[in-house]
Amino acid sequence: MRRISVWSVLLASTIAMSTATTAYADSQWAAATTTFPGNIRAGSREVPVKPGDKTVVAIKNLQAGTTVTMLNGTEVLTPKPLTADEKGNLNIPLTVPTDAATGLHLLTVITQNPASVSQVMLKLSRIVPPKNTEAFRLQTTSVGERAYQSAVSADGKLFVTSARGPKDGSRLMRLNAGTLAIEAEATLPKDKKGEQIGVFGVGVDNAHNQVWTTNTLAETVTVYDAKTLSVVKVFPEGSVSHPRDVVIDEANNRAYVSAALTGFVEVYDTKTLEHIGQLEFVVERGKNLFNSTDLTLDSAGSKLYGVSRDTPWVGWIDLKTGKSTTVKVPQAQGATDIARDPQTGRLYVASQETNNVVVLDAGGKVLADTYIGAGGVSVVWDPVTSQVFAATRAGGTVAVLNKDGKLVANIPMDETPNHLTAAPDGTVYLVSMYGTSGDKAQTGSVTKITPKN
């Protein structure tokens, strides 16, 4: 099979370099750095890269003049070393052979000045065609830049967050879950520097009529009044490392916040609004850490479930004892979200790198592995229809699976999905960060997905 090759003619902007800077260091025996001296990404998270496509390996934050050679296996993809520009950036265009296999392709990147070796995965995806779209009714409304997550309350309110960055603005909105009309917007508190504390994750506490949000950049958690959207409490900045998701256990007055990519979960008392402890997903040490992302709760069974993004682990914590159980699931690479069927205990894991939803039984045994399209980013269980809804970020779709993992529908969204929420009445809400690739305004949206039958 042919390997991935560099375009025969590189983009002019990529090869704007002098003859002198394309050479290797004077000595090939220069000591290597312990880490890759920049940032590297192959392909795109927003657009699926398919066999036959043209794509780019983007490298940033190198030293000016660093030379780069790239290989696929033993094949050198750069006949001559390429050189980072004066800002330390370099784009390496690639043409993917039409007969290349879909899946993950490991590329090796070698630098000189300074010397280093790194590897990056290029993911090739296939397109899942639309299926049974006529079975669903869609209603969409715009909710601002880079919409992130949503949560629905028992009284029919939908709370939506959006955030771009520390200085680009953030929003917490309350919508009518039926009409999607925006009813209110919170005035967000400010951090120690006087900047807005952006909101990312969101959960609703119906028992105390409050909304919990994670403030990823400020490394804290904020609680709002659900009716007025006024601030009830801001926990200390820096008190939780990279908070991502929050789930509420109303029956036991608890809120659980994932400290993303650490394995830790911070525990809060929703009645007293105090931080009361920490839980951890524990696996082998070293390279096998549990890099947590999303959480889901079994309140009746006193278990909290999570997935690891950078290592193929799925786990659950016994909330009575604090003991964790983890199972290795090689089929789930880049896992981002997890859902659970409370009747059977089955788990559904969505993964960005392997483009799939993996179905596990209550003990962690793999029952099904379903390809859903490029970038599986979110998954929810719909208790009304006993179906699974899974969103693909790069694919721009929402896949619908039955409880056994069979694909029964695939709905194109023409947007960049990020998060799904299932309401008690069987309605599913999709939050899209922004529109199709190239959406400079980065306008986010909420789509209400309702089965017609």
Secondary structure as GFF3:
##gff-version 3
##sequence-region A 1 453
A	DSSP	beta_strand	5	6	.	.	.	ID=ss1
A	DSSP	three_ten_helix	20	22	.	.	.	ID=ss2
A	DSSP	beta_strand	39	42	.	.	.	ID=ss3
A	DSSP	beta_strand	54	60	.	.	.	ID=ss4
A	DSSP	beta_strand	67	72	.	.	.	ID=ss5
A	DSSP	beta_strand	75	76	.	.	.	ID=ss6
A	DSSP	beta_strand	82	83	.	.	.	ID=ss7
A	DSSP	beta_strand	90	95	.	.	.	ID=ss8
A	DSSP	beta_strand	103	112	.	.	.	ID=ss9
A	DSSP	beta_strand	116	124	.	.	.	ID=ss10
A	DSSP	three_ten_helix	133	135	.	.	.	ID=ss11
A	DSSP	beta_strand	136	145	.	.	.	ID=ss12
A	DSSP	beta_strand	147	152	.	.	.	ID=ss13
A	DSSP	beta_strand	157	163	.	.	.	ID=ss14
A	DSSP	beta_strand	170	176	.	.	.	ID=ss15
A	DSSP	beta_strand	182	185	.	.	.	ID=ss16
A	DSSP	beta_strand	202	205	.	.	.	ID=ss17
A	DSSP	beta_strand	210	215	.	.	.	ID=ss18
A	DSSP	beta_strand	220	225	.	.	.	ID=ss19
A	DSSP	beta_strand	231	234	.	.	.	ID=ss20
A	DSSP	beta_strand	243	249	.	.	.	ID=ss21
A	DSSP	three_ten_helix	250	252	.	.	.	ID=ss22
A	DSSP	beta_strand	254	259	.	.	.	ID=ss23
A	DSSP	beta_strand	264	269	.	.	.	ID=ss24
A	DSSP	beta_strand	274	280	.	.	.	ID=ss25
A	DSSP	three_ten_helix	286	288	.	.	.	ID=ss26
A	DSSP	beta_strand	292	298	.	.	.	ID=ss27
A	DSSP	beta_strand	303	308	.	.	.	ID=ss28
A	DSSP	beta_strand	313	318	.	.	.	ID=ss29
A	DSSP	beta_strand	324	328	.	.	.	ID=ss30
A	DSSP	beta_strand	335	340	.	.	.	ID=ss31
A	DSSP	beta_strand	347	351	.	.	.	ID=ss32
A	DSSP	beta_strand	356	360	.	.	.	ID=ss33
A	DSSP	beta_strand	366	371	.	.	.	ID=ss34
A	DSSP	beta_strand	376	382	.	.	.	ID=ss35
A	DSSP	beta_strand	387	392	.	.	.	ID=ss36
A	DSSP	beta_strand	397	402	.	.	.	ID=ss37
A	DSSP	beta_strand	407	412	.	.	.	ID=ss38
A	DSSP	beta_strand	417	422	.	.	.	ID=ss39
A	DSSP	beta_strand	428	432	.	.	.	ID=ss40
A	DSSP	beta_strand	443	451	.	.	.	ID=ss41
###
